[in-house]
Amino acid sequence: MIIRVCVGSSCHIKGSPEIVELFKKAIEEYHLEDKVTLAASFCIGKCNRVGVTVQIDDDIYAGITKENFKEFFADNIIKRIEGK
C-alpha cells in the first residue's frame, strides 16, 4: 500500500507536515513498516477542500485533519490491511 500525502502549497498551509508526522507515528505504532510506504506528493488536485488531501493507492481522500486522523487511519488503512 502506498500512502501519498499532498505537500503542495495549499495542503502545506492546511497542515500536511502534521499529517505526515501522524502517519509516521501510526505506521510505527501499528508495526506497518513492511506493509505501507509513506510518500509526499505535490498537488493532488483537491485544493478547494478543507484539510489535507491523501492518496491511498488509487483512491483520493480530501479533508484529513489532525482531529479526524485517527478515525481516517482506522477506516482507510487498518481495515484495508486487515482485508475488511
PDB file of N, CA, C and O in Angstrom:
ATOM      1  N   MET A   1       0.854  -1.172   0.000  1.00  0.00           N
ATOM      2  CA  MET A   1       0.000   0.000   0.000  1.00  0.00           C
ATOM      3  C   MET A   1       0.901   1.236   0.000  1.00  0.00           C
ATOM      4  O   MET A   1       1.869   1.322   0.755  1.00  0.00           O
ATOM      5  N   ILE A   2       0.556   2.180  -0.860  1.00  0.00           N
ATOM      6  CA  ILE A   2       1.294   3.447  -0.920  1.00  0.00           C
ATOM      7  C   ILE A   2       0.373   4.573  -0.477  1.00  0.00           C
ATOM      8  O   ILE A   2      -0.716   4.762  -1.021  1.00  0.00           O
ATOM      9  N   ILE A   3       0.834   5.314   0.518  1.00  0.00           N
ATOM     10  CA  ILE A   3       0.102   6.476   1.015  1.00  0.00           C
ATOM     11  C   ILE A   3       0.875   7.709   0.589  1.00  0.00           C
ATOM     12  O   ILE A   3       2.042   7.882   0.942  1.00  0.00           O
ATOM     13  N   ARG A   4       0.212   8.559  -0.173  1.00  0.00           N
ATOM     14  CA  ARG A   4       0.829   9.815  -0.615  1.00  0.00           C
ATOM     15  C   ARG A   4       0.095  10.978   0.048  1.00  0.00           C
ATOM     16  O   ARG A   4      -1.119  11.122  -0.092  1.00  0.00           O
ATOM     17  N   VAL A   5       0.843  11.795   0.763  1.00  0.00           N
ATOM     18  CA  VAL A   5       0.268  12.967   1.416  1.00  0.00           C
ATOM     19  C   VAL A   5       0.639  14.185   0.580  1.00  0.00           C
ATOM     20  O   VAL A   5       1.812  14.408   0.278  1.00  0.00           O
ATOM     21  N   CYS A   6      -0.364  14.970   0.210  1.00  0.00           N
ATOM     22  CA  CYS A   6      -0.103  16.182  -0.559  1.00  0.00           C
ATOM     23  C   CYS A   6       0.694  17.154   0.299  1.00  0.00           C
ATOM     24  O   CYS A   6       0.334  17.428   1.444  1.00  0.00           O
ATOM     25  N   VAL A   7       1.769  17.667  -0.262  1.00  0.00           N
ATOM     26  CA  VAL A   7       2.580  18.681   0.413  1.00  0.00           C
ATOM     27  C   VAL A   7       2.671  19.945  -0.435  1.00  0.00           C
ATOM     28  O   VAL A   7       3.568  20.768  -0.253  1.00  0.00           O
ATOM     29  N   GLY A   8       1.723  20.084  -1.371  1.00  0.00           N
ATOM     30  CA  GLY A   8       1.659  21.294  -2.177  1.00  0.00           C
ATOM     31  C   GLY A   8       1.335  22.494  -1.293  1.00  0.00           C
ATOM     32  O   GLY A   8       1.035  22.332  -0.110  1.00  0.00           O
ATOM     33  N   SER A   9       1.392  23.670  -1.851  1.00  0.00           N
ATOM     34  CA  SER A   9       1.228  24.904  -1.078  1.00  0.00           C
ATOM     35  C   SER A   9      -0.055  24.929  -0.256  1.00  0.00           C
ATOM     36  O   SER A   9      -0.014  25.245   0.933  1.00  0.00           O
ATOM     37  N   SER A  10      -1.182  24.606  -0.859  1.00  0.00           N
ATOM     38  CA  SER A  10      -2.465  24.669  -0.163  1.00  0.00           C
ATOM     39  C   SER A  10      -2.519  23.667   0.996  1.00  0.00           C
ATOM     40  O   SER A  10      -2.914  24.024   2.106  1.00  0.00           O
ATOM     41  N   CYS A  11      -2.129  22.434   0.743  1.00  0.00           N
ATOM     42  CA  CYS A  11      -2.156  21.423   1.801  1.00  0.00           C
ATOM     43  C   CYS A  11      -1.106  21.706   2.871  1.00  0.00           C
ATOM     44  O   CYS A  11      -1.321  21.416   4.048  1.00  0.00           O
ATOM     45  N   HIS A  12       0.015  22.264   2.467  1.00  0.00           N
ATOM     46  CA  HIS A  12       1.044  22.632   3.453  1.00  0.00           C
ATOM     47  C   HIS A  12       0.473  23.625   4.459  1.00  0.00           C
ATOM     48  O   HIS A  12       0.667  23.482   5.667  1.00  0.00           O
ATOM     49  N   ILE A  13      -0.224  24.620   3.954  1.00  0.00           N
ATOM     50  CA  ILE A  13      -0.836  25.629   4.825  1.00  0.00           C
ATOM     51  C   ILE A  13      -1.910  24.994   5.708  1.00  0.00           C
ATOM     52  O   ILE A  13      -2.117  25.424   6.843  1.00  0.00           O
ATOM     53  N   LYS A  14      -2.589  23.974   5.190  1.00  0.00           N
ATOM     54  CA  LYS A  14      -3.670  23.312   5.936  1.00  0.00           C
ATOM     55  C   LYS A  14      -3.167  22.251   6.903  1.00  0.00           C
ATOM     56  O   LYS A  14      -3.969  21.619   7.589  1.00  0.00           O
ATOM     57  N   GLY A  15      -1.850  22.042   6.972  1.00  0.00           N
ATOM     58  CA  GLY A  15      -1.305  21.139   7.987  1.00  0.00           C
ATOM     59  C   GLY A  15      -0.687  19.847   7.510  1.00  0.00           C
ATOM     60  O   GLY A  15      -0.574  18.905   8.294  1.00  0.00           O
ATOM     61  N   SER A  16      -0.282  19.763   6.254  1.00  0.00           N
ATOM     62  CA  SER A  16       0.283  18.496   5.781  1.00  0.00           C
ATOM     63  C   SER A  16       1.534  18.049   6.552  1.00  0.00           C
ATOM     64  O   SER A  16       1.722  16.843   6.719  1.00  0.00           O
ATOM     65  N   PRO A  17       2.396  18.953   7.029  1.00  0.00           N
ATOM     66  CA  PRO A  17       3.530  18.454   7.826  1.00  0.00           C
ATOM     67  C   PRO A  17       3.071  17.686   9.078  1.00  0.00           C
ATOM     68  O   PRO A  17       3.671  16.674   9.439  1.00  0.00           O
ATOM     69  N   GLU A  18       2.022  18.163   9.727  1.00  0.00           N
ATOM     70  CA  GLU A  18       1.484  17.458  10.903  1.00  0.00           C
ATOM     71  C   GLU A  18       0.881  16.114  10.514  1.00  0.00           C
ATOM     72  O   GLU A  18       1.038  15.127  11.232  1.00  0.00           O
ATOM     73  N   ILE A  19       0.194  16.079   9.381  1.00  0.00           N
ATOM     74  CA  ILE A  19      -0.422  14.828   8.922  1.00  0.00           C
ATOM     75  C   ILE A  19       0.652  13.797   8.591  1.00  0.00           C
ATOM     76  O   ILE A  19       0.492  12.617   8.903  1.00  0.00           O
ATOM     77  N   VAL A  20       1.730  14.222   7.972  1.00  0.00           N
ATOM     78  CA  VAL A  20       2.839  13.313   7.675  1.00  0.00           C
ATOM     79  C   VAL A  20       3.380  12.719   8.975  1.00  0.00           C
ATOM     80  O   VAL A  20       3.625  11.515   9.051  1.00  0.00           O
ATOM     81  N   GLU A  21       3.564  13.554   9.990  1.00  0.00           N
ATOM     82  CA  GLU A  21       4.069  13.066  11.279  1.00  0.00           C
ATOM     83  C   GLU A  21       3.093  12.095  11.927  1.00  0.00           C
ATOM     84  O   GLU A  21       3.508  11.092  12.509  1.00  0.00           O
ATOM     85  N   LEU A  22       1.797  12.385  11.830  1.00  0.00           N
ATOM     86  CA  LEU A  22       0.792  11.472  12.379  1.00  0.00           C
ATOM     87  C   LEU A  22       0.832  10.123  11.664  1.00  0.00           C
ATOM     88  O   LEU A  22       0.708   9.077  12.301  1.00  0.00           O
ATOM     89  N   PHE A  23       1.003  10.145  10.347  1.00  0.00           N
ATOM     90  CA  PHE A  23       1.133   8.891   9.603  1.00  0.00           C
ATOM     91  C   PHE A  23       2.366   8.119  10.054  1.00  0.00           C
ATOM     92  O   PHE A  23       2.292   6.912  10.285  1.00  0.00           O
ATOM     93  N   LYS A  24       3.490   8.799  10.180  1.00  0.00           N
ATOM     94  CA  LYS A  24       4.729   8.130  10.605  1.00  0.00           C
ATOM     95  C   LYS A  24       4.534   7.446  11.955  1.00  0.00           C
ATOM     96  O   LYS A  24       4.922   6.291  12.131  1.00  0.00           O
ATOM     97  N   LYS A  25       3.935   8.154  12.901  1.00  0.00           N
ATOM     98  CA  LYS A  25       3.722   7.604  14.244  1.00  0.00           C
ATOM     99  C   LYS A  25       2.751   6.427  14.214  1.00  0.00           C
ATOM    100  O   LYS A  25       2.984   5.413  14.872  1.00  0.00           O
ATOM    101  N   ALA A  26       1.661   6.557  13.453  1.00  0.00           N
ATOM    102  CA  ALA A  26       0.668   5.480  13.391  1.00  0.00           C
ATOM    103  C   ALA A  26       1.242   4.241  12.708  1.00  0.00           C
ATOM    104  O   ALA A  26       0.995   3.120  13.154  1.00  0.00           O
ATOM    105  N   ILE A  27       1.993   4.426  11.649  1.00  0.00           N
ATOM    106  CA  ILE A  27       2.613   3.294  10.947  1.00  0.00           C
ATOM    107  C   ILE A  27       3.554   2.556  11.891  1.00  0.00           C
ATOM    108  O   ILE A  27       3.584   1.325  11.908  1.00  0.00           O
ATOM    109  N   GLU A  28       4.312   3.298  12.663  1.00  0.00           N
ATOM    110  CA  GLU A  28       5.222   2.687  13.634  1.00  0.00           C
ATOM    111  C   GLU A  28       4.443   2.013  14.769  1.00  0.00           C
ATOM    112  O   GLU A  28       4.757   0.888  15.157  1.00  0.00           O
ATOM    113  N   GLU A  29       3.434   2.697  15.295  1.00  0.00           N
ATOM    114  CA  GLU A  29       2.633   2.161  16.397  1.00  0.00           C
ATOM    115  C   GLU A  29       1.974   0.833  16.042  1.00  0.00           C
ATOM    116  O   GLU A  29       1.921  -0.079  16.867  1.00  0.00           O
ATOM    117  N   TYR A  30       1.472   0.727  14.817  1.00  0.00           N
ATOM    118  CA  TYR A  30       0.799  -0.494  14.368  1.00  0.00           C
ATOM    119  C   TYR A  30       1.743  -1.477  13.663  1.00  0.00           C
ATOM    120  O   TYR A  30       1.297  -2.497  13.139  1.00  0.00           O
ATOM    121  N   HIS A  31       3.047  -1.169  13.651  1.00  0.00           N
ATOM    122  CA  HIS A  31       4.071  -2.032  13.058  1.00  0.00           C
ATOM    123  C   HIS A  31       3.760  -2.348  11.596  1.00  0.00           C
ATOM    124  O   HIS A  31       3.776  -3.507  11.183  1.00  0.00           O
ATOM    125  N   LEU A  32       3.480  -1.308  10.827  1.00  0.00           N
ATOM    126  CA  LEU A  32       3.100  -1.476   9.425  1.00  0.00           C
ATOM    127  C   LEU A  32       4.213  -1.101   8.451  1.00  0.00           C
ATOM    128  O   LEU A  32       3.967  -0.948   7.254  1.00  0.00           O
ATOM    129  N   GLU A  33       5.411  -0.957   8.950  1.00  0.00           N
ATOM    130  CA  GLU A  33       6.520  -0.509   8.100  1.00  0.00           C
ATOM    131  C   GLU A  33       6.734  -1.402   6.885  1.00  0.00           C
ATOM    132  O   GLU A  33       7.161  -0.919   5.836  1.00  0.00           O
ATOM    133  N   ASP A  34       6.445  -2.695   7.005  1.00  0.00           N
ATOM    134  CA  ASP A  34       6.646  -3.611   5.885  1.00  0.00           C
ATOM    135  C   ASP A  34       5.417  -3.706   4.969  1.00  0.00           C
ATOM    136  O   ASP A  34       5.457  -4.380   3.940  1.00  0.00           O
ATOM    137  N   LYS A  35       4.321  -3.025   5.352  1.00  0.00           N
ATOM    138  CA  LYS A  35       3.089  -3.094   4.561  1.00  0.00           C
ATOM    139  C   LYS A  35       2.716  -1.772   3.908  1.00  0.00           C
ATOM    140  O   LYS A  35       1.904  -1.736   2.982  1.00  0.00           O
ATOM    141  N   VAL A  36       3.308  -0.690   4.389  1.00  0.00           N
ATOM    142  CA  VAL A  36       2.902   0.647   3.948  1.00  0.00           C
ATOM    143  C   VAL A  36       4.136   1.450   3.546  1.00  0.00           C
ATOM    144  O   VAL A  36       5.159   1.433   4.232  1.00  0.00           O
ATOM    145  N   THR A  37       4.021   2.148   2.430  1.00  0.00           N
ATOM    146  CA  THR A  37       5.035   3.109   2.015  1.00  0.00           C
ATOM    147  C   THR A  37       4.419   4.492   2.116  1.00  0.00           C
ATOM    148  O   THR A  37       3.369   4.754   1.530  1.00  0.00           O
ATOM    149  N   LEU A  38       5.069   5.378   2.857  1.00  0.00           N
ATOM    150  CA  LEU A  38       4.601   6.752   3.016  1.00  0.00           C
ATOM    151  C   LEU A  38       5.431   7.656   2.130  1.00  0.00           C
ATOM    152  O   LEU A  38       6.661   7.617   2.168  1.00  0.00           O
ATOM    153  N   ALA A  39       4.760   8.472   1.330  1.00  0.00           N
ATOM    154  CA  ALA A  39       5.450   9.360   0.403  1.00  0.00           C
ATOM    155  C   ALA A  39       4.771  10.720   0.373  1.00  0.00           C
ATOM    156  O   ALA A  39       3.596  10.855   0.716  1.00  0.00           O
ATOM    157  N   ALA A  40       5.522  11.707  -0.038  1.00  0.00           N
ATOM    158  CA  ALA A  40       4.978  13.045  -0.254  1.00  0.00           C
ATOM    159  C   ALA A  40       4.597  13.168  -1.720  1.00  0.00           C
ATOM    160  O   ALA A  40       5.196  12.535  -2.590  1.00  0.00           O
ATOM    161  N   SER A  41       3.599  13.986  -1.974  1.00  0.00           N
ATOM    162  CA  SER A  41       3.159  14.220  -3.337  1.00  0.00           C
ATOM    163  C   SER A  41       2.843  15.703  -3.494  1.00  0.00           C
ATOM    164  O   SER A  41       2.271  16.327  -2.600  1.00  0.00           O
ATOM    165  N   PHE A  42       3.215  16.249  -4.624  1.00  0.00           N
ATOM    166  CA  PHE A  42       2.780  17.614  -4.883  1.00  0.00           C
ATOM    167  C   PHE A  42       1.326  17.572  -5.289  1.00  0.00           C
ATOM    168  O   PHE A  42       0.750  16.486  -5.347  1.00  0.00           O
ATOM    169  N   CYS A  43       0.739  18.643  -5.556  1.00  0.00           N
ATOM    170  CA  CYS A  43      -0.709  18.817  -5.694  1.00  0.00           C
ATOM    171  C   CYS A  43      -1.429  17.605  -6.287  1.00  0.00           C
ATOM    172  O   CYS A  43      -1.088  17.116  -7.364  1.00  0.00           O
ATOM    173  N   ILE A  44      -2.436  17.139  -5.547  1.00  0.00           N
ATOM    174  CA  ILE A  44      -3.274  16.020  -5.988  1.00  0.00           C
ATOM    175  C   ILE A  44      -4.556  16.550  -6.637  1.00  0.00           C
ATOM    176  O   ILE A  44      -5.324  15.786  -7.220  1.00  0.00           O
ATOM    177  N   GLY A  45      -4.779  17.856  -6.530  1.00  0.00           N
ATOM    178  CA  GLY A  45      -5.882  18.478  -7.255  1.00  0.00           C
ATOM    179  C   GLY A  45      -7.174  18.679  -6.488  1.00  0.00           C
ATOM    180  O   GLY A  45      -8.222  18.880  -7.101  1.00  0.00           O
ATOM    181  N   LYS A  46      -7.128  18.631  -5.182  1.00  0.00           N
ATOM    182  CA  LYS A  46      -8.330  18.850  -4.372  1.00  0.00           C
ATOM    183  C   LYS A  46      -8.146  20.065  -3.456  1.00  0.00           C
ATOM    184  O   LYS A  46      -8.582  20.059  -2.305  1.00  0.00           O
ATOM    185  N   CYS A  47      -7.510  21.080  -3.973  1.00  0.00           N
ATOM    186  CA  CYS A  47      -7.106  22.237  -3.169  1.00  0.00           C
ATOM    187  C   CYS A  47      -8.275  23.030  -2.592  1.00  0.00           C
ATOM    188  O   CYS A  47      -8.103  23.741  -1.601  1.00  0.00           O
ATOM    189  N   ASN A  48      -9.432  22.925  -3.178  1.00  0.00           N
ATOM    190  CA  ASN A  48     -10.575  23.708  -2.707  1.00  0.00           C
ATOM    191  C   ASN A  48     -11.286  23.046  -1.530  1.00  0.00           C
ATOM    192  O   ASN A  48     -12.330  23.535  -1.099  1.00  0.00           O
ATOM    193  N   ARG A  49     -10.761  21.971  -1.011  1.00  0.00           N
ATOM    194  CA  ARG A  49     -11.372  21.246   0.099  1.00  0.00           C
ATOM    195  C   ARG A  49     -10.745  21.667   1.428  1.00  0.00           C
ATOM    196  O   ARG A  49      -9.642  22.212   1.464  1.00  0.00           O
ATOM    197  N   VAL A  50     -11.451  21.411   2.491  1.00  0.00           N
ATOM    198  CA  VAL A  50     -10.921  21.649   3.833  1.00  0.00           C
ATOM    199  C   VAL A  50      -9.953  20.526   4.165  1.00  0.00           C
ATOM    200  O   VAL A  50     -10.192  19.380   3.784  1.00  0.00           O
ATOM    201  N   GLY A  51      -8.880  20.824   4.857  1.00  0.00           N
ATOM    202  CA  GLY A  51      -7.930  19.801   5.281  1.00  0.00           C
ATOM    203  C   GLY A  51      -6.970  19.387   4.188  1.00  0.00           C
ATOM    204  O   GLY A  51      -6.908  20.000   3.122  1.00  0.00           O
ATOM    205  N   VAL A  52      -6.230  18.344   4.473  1.00  0.00           N
ATOM    206  CA  VAL A  52      -5.158  17.846   3.614  1.00  0.00           C
ATOM    207  C   VAL A  52      -5.691  16.716   2.739  1.00  0.00           C
ATOM    208  O   VAL A  52      -6.572  15.960   3.146  1.00  0.00           O
ATOM    209  N   THR A  53      -5.146  16.617   1.536  1.00  0.00           N
ATOM    210  CA  THR A  53      -5.529  15.550   0.611  1.00  0.00           C
ATOM    211  C   THR A  53      -4.515  14.413   0.711  1.00  0.00           C
ATOM    212  O   THR A  53      -3.305  14.638   0.751  1.00  0.00           O
ATOM    213  N   VAL A  54      -5.038  13.187   0.749  1.00  0.00           N
ATOM    214  CA  VAL A  54      -4.217  11.986   0.863  1.00  0.00           C
ATOM    215  C   VAL A  54      -4.655  11.014  -0.223  1.00  0.00           C
ATOM    216  O   VAL A  54      -5.847  10.849  -0.479  1.00  0.00           O
ATOM    217  N   GLN A  55      -3.682  10.375  -0.858  1.00  0.00           N
ATOM    218  CA  GLN A  55      -3.978   9.341  -1.844  1.00  0.00           C
ATOM    219  C   GLN A  55      -3.478   8.009  -1.299  1.00  0.00           C
ATOM    220  O   GLN A  55      -2.315   7.878  -0.918  1.00  0.00           O
ATOM    221  N   ILE A  56      -4.372   7.026  -1.269  1.00  0.00           N
ATOM    222  CA  ILE A  56      -4.017   5.665  -0.863  1.00  0.00           C
ATOM    223  C   ILE A  56      -4.178   4.789  -2.089  1.00  0.00           C
ATOM    224  O   ILE A  56      -5.291   4.552  -2.559  1.00  0.00           O
ATOM    225  N   ASP A  57      -3.066   4.317  -2.597  1.00  0.00           N
ATOM    226  CA  ASP A  57      -3.039   3.607  -3.875  1.00  0.00           C
ATOM    227  C   ASP A  57      -3.738   4.492  -4.911  1.00  0.00           C
ATOM    228  O   ASP A  57      -3.223   5.565  -5.226  1.00  0.00           O
ATOM    229  N   ASP A  58      -4.889   4.083  -5.453  1.00  0.00           N
ATOM    230  CA  ASP A  58      -5.553   4.894  -6.480  1.00  0.00           C
ATOM    231  C   ASP A  58      -6.711   5.735  -5.944  1.00  0.00           C
ATOM    232  O   ASP A  58      -7.365   6.448  -6.705  1.00  0.00           O
ATOM    233  N   ASP A  59      -6.963   5.654  -4.652  1.00  0.00           N
ATOM    234  CA  ASP A  59      -8.095   6.367  -4.053  1.00  0.00           C
ATOM    235  C   ASP A  59      -7.645   7.685  -3.422  1.00  0.00           C
ATOM    236  O   ASP A  59      -6.628   7.740  -2.732  1.00  0.00           O
ATOM    237  N   ILE A  60      -8.417   8.742  -3.669  1.00  0.00           N
ATOM    238  CA  ILE A  60      -8.078  10.074  -3.160  1.00  0.00           C
ATOM    239  C   ILE A  60      -9.095  10.488  -2.102  1.00  0.00           C
ATOM    240  O   ILE A  60     -10.305  10.358  -2.287  1.00  0.00           O
ATOM    241  N   TYR A  61      -8.570  10.988  -0.994  1.00  0.00           N
ATOM    242  CA  TYR A  61      -9.394  11.451   0.128  1.00  0.00           C
ATOM    243  C   TYR A  61      -8.996  12.882   0.460  1.00  0.00           C
ATOM    244  O   TYR A  61      -7.813  13.189   0.610  1.00  0.00           O
ATOM    245  N   ALA A  62      -9.977  13.741   0.573  1.00  0.00           N
ATOM    246  CA  ALA A  62      -9.725  15.132   0.947  1.00  0.00           C
ATOM    247  C   ALA A  62     -10.287  15.375   2.339  1.00  0.00           C
ATOM    248  O   ALA A  62     -11.175  14.656   2.798  1.00  0.00           O
ATOM    249  N   GLY A  63      -9.764  16.384   2.999  1.00  0.00           N
ATOM    250  CA  GLY A  63     -10.324  16.781   4.284  1.00  0.00           C
ATOM    251  C   GLY A  63      -9.696  16.129   5.495  1.00  0.00           C
ATOM    252  O   GLY A  63     -10.312  16.100   6.560  1.00  0.00           O
ATOM    253  N   ILE A  64      -8.491  15.605   5.366  1.00  0.00           N
ATOM    254  CA  ILE A  64      -7.844  14.963   6.501  1.00  0.00           C
ATOM    255  C   ILE A  64      -7.241  16.048   7.401  1.00  0.00           C
ATOM    256  O   ILE A  64      -6.481  16.905   6.950  1.00  0.00           O
ATOM    257  N   THR A  65      -7.603  15.981   8.677  1.00  0.00           N
ATOM    258  CA  THR A  65      -7.107  16.934   9.673  1.00  0.00           C
ATOM    259  C   THR A  65      -6.556  16.150  10.859  1.00  0.00           C
ATOM    260  O   THR A  65      -6.769  14.943  10.972  1.00  0.00           O
ATOM    261  N   LYS A  66      -5.849  16.847  11.738  1.00  0.00           N
ATOM    262  CA  LYS A  66      -5.344  16.148  12.921  1.00  0.00           C
ATOM    263  C   LYS A  66      -6.498  15.682  13.800  1.00  0.00           C
ATOM    264  O   LYS A  66      -6.357  14.714  14.547  1.00  0.00           O
ATOM    265  N   GLU A  67      -7.638  16.365  13.717  1.00  0.00           N
ATOM    266  CA  GLU A  67      -8.801  15.992  14.514  1.00  0.00           C
ATOM    267  C   GLU A  67      -9.469  14.706  14.023  1.00  0.00           C
ATOM    268  O   GLU A  67      -9.993  13.941  14.831  1.00  0.00           O
ATOM    269  N   ASN A  68      -9.457  14.462  12.724  1.00  0.00           N
ATOM    270  CA  ASN A  68     -10.122  13.251  12.214  1.00  0.00           C
ATOM    271  C   ASN A  68      -9.126  12.173  11.767  1.00  0.00           C
ATOM    272  O   ASN A  68      -9.521  11.157  11.195  1.00  0.00           O
ATOM    273  N   PHE A  69      -7.850  12.398  12.029  1.00  0.00           N
ATOM    274  CA  PHE A  69      -6.821  11.480  11.540  1.00  0.00           C
ATOM    275  C   PHE A  69      -6.988  10.054  12.062  1.00  0.00           C
ATOM    276  O   PHE A  69      -6.930   9.103  11.284  1.00  0.00           O
ATOM    277  N   LYS A  70      -7.195   9.896  13.366  1.00  0.00           N
ATOM    278  CA  LYS A  70      -7.275   8.537  13.944  1.00  0.00           C
ATOM    279  C   LYS A  70      -8.393   7.730  13.307  1.00  0.00           C
ATOM    280  O   LYS A  70      -8.211   6.560  12.969  1.00  0.00           O
ATOM    281  N   GLU A  71      -9.544   8.355  13.146  1.00  0.00           N
ATOM    282  CA  GLU A  71     -10.673   7.670  12.513  1.00  0.00           C
ATOM    283  C   GLU A  71     -10.356   7.340  11.055  1.00  0.00           C
ATOM    284  O   GLU A  71     -10.648   6.242  10.581  1.00  0.00           O
ATOM    285  N   PHE A  72      -9.751   8.305  10.345  1.00  0.00           N
ATOM    286  CA  PHE A  72      -9.373   8.082   8.952  1.00  0.00           C
ATOM    287  C   PHE A  72      -8.395   6.911   8.843  1.00  0.00           C
ATOM    288  O   PHE A  72      -8.555   6.048   7.979  1.00  0.00           O
ATOM    289  N   PHE A  73      -7.394   6.877   9.707  1.00  0.00           N
ATOM    290  CA  PHE A  73      -6.388   5.819   9.668  1.00  0.00           C
ATOM    291  C   PHE A  73      -7.034   4.456   9.926  1.00  0.00           C
ATOM    292  O   PHE A  73      -6.761   3.487   9.218  1.00  0.00           O
ATOM    293  N   ALA A  74      -7.883   4.394  10.937  1.00  0.00           N
ATOM    294  CA  ALA A  74      -8.554   3.126  11.260  1.00  0.00           C
ATOM    295  C   ALA A  74      -9.435   2.653  10.108  1.00  0.00           C
ATOM    296  O   ALA A  74      -9.412   1.478   9.744  1.00  0.00           O
ATOM    297  N   ASP A  75     -10.211   3.575   9.537  1.00  0.00           N
ATOM    298  CA  ASP A  75     -11.162   3.207   8.482  1.00  0.00           C
ATOM    299  C   ASP A  75     -10.508   2.925   7.139  1.00  0.00           C
ATOM    300  O   ASP A  75     -11.002   2.092   6.379  1.00  0.00           O
ATOM    301  N   ASN A  76      -9.415   3.596   6.833  1.00  0.00           N
ATOM    302  CA  ASN A  76      -8.856   3.516   5.485  1.00  0.00           C
ATOM    303  C   ASN A  76      -7.502   2.834   5.374  1.00  0.00           C
ATOM    304  O   ASN A  76      -7.084   2.477   4.272  1.00  0.00           O
ATOM    305  N   ILE A  77      -6.817   2.646   6.475  1.00  0.00           N
ATOM    306  CA  ILE A  77      -5.531   1.943   6.429  1.00  0.00           C
ATOM    307  C   ILE A  77      -5.673   0.578   7.112  1.00  0.00           C
ATOM    308  O   ILE A  77      -5.453  -0.464   6.495  1.00  0.00           O
ATOM    309  N   ILE A  78      -6.038   0.603   8.374  1.00  0.00           N
ATOM    310  CA  ILE A  78      -6.129  -0.644   9.133  1.00  0.00           C
ATOM    311  C   ILE A  78      -7.120  -1.608   8.479  1.00  0.00           C
ATOM    312  O   ILE A  78      -6.796  -2.779   8.283  1.00  0.00           O
ATOM    313  N   LYS A  79      -8.300  -1.141   8.144  1.00  0.00           N
ATOM    314  CA  LYS A  79      -9.300  -2.026   7.545  1.00  0.00           C
ATOM    315  C   LYS A  79      -8.837  -2.601   6.213  1.00  0.00           C
ATOM    316  O   LYS A  79      -9.121  -3.760   5.912  1.00  0.00           O
ATOM    317  N   ARG A  80      -8.130  -1.810   5.410  1.00  0.00           N
ATOM    318  CA  ARG A  80      -7.617  -2.330   4.128  1.00  0.00           C
ATOM    319  C   ARG A  80      -6.590  -3.424   4.370  1.00  0.00           C
ATOM    320  O   ARG A  80      -6.606  -4.465   3.712  1.00  0.00           O
ATOM    321  N   ILE A  81      -5.710  -3.180   5.309  1.00  0.00           N
ATOM    322  CA  ILE A  81      -4.654  -4.149   5.580  1.00  0.00           C
ATOM    323  C   ILE A  81      -5.247  -5.441   6.130  1.00  0.00           C
ATOM    324  O   ILE A  81      -4.782  -6.535   5.808  1.00  0.00           O
ATOM    325  N   GLU A  82      -6.266  -5.306   6.955  1.00  0.00           N
ATOM    326  CA  GLU A  82      -6.920  -6.484   7.526  1.00  0.00           C
ATOM    327  C   GLU A  82      -7.900  -7.128   6.548  1.00  0.00           C
ATOM    328  O   GLU A  82      -8.457  -8.190   6.827  1.00  0.00           O
ATOM    329  N   GLY A  83      -8.107  -6.478   5.398  1.00  0.00           N
ATOM    330  CA  GLY A  83      -8.986  -7.040   4.377  1.00  0.00           C
ATOM    331  C   GLY A  83     -10.459  -6.895   4.665  1.00  0.00           C
ATOM    332  O   GLY A  83     -11.269  -7.698   4.202  1.00  0.00           O
ATOM    333  N   LYS A  84     -10.815  -5.875   5.429  1.00  0.00           N
ATOM    334  CA  LYS A  84     -12.231  -5.668   5.782  1.00  0.00           C
ATOM    335  C   LYS A  84     -12.861  -4.627   4.895  1.00  0.00           C
ATOM    336  O   LYS A  84     -14.044  -4.322   5.045  1.00  0.00           O
TER     337      LYS A  84
END
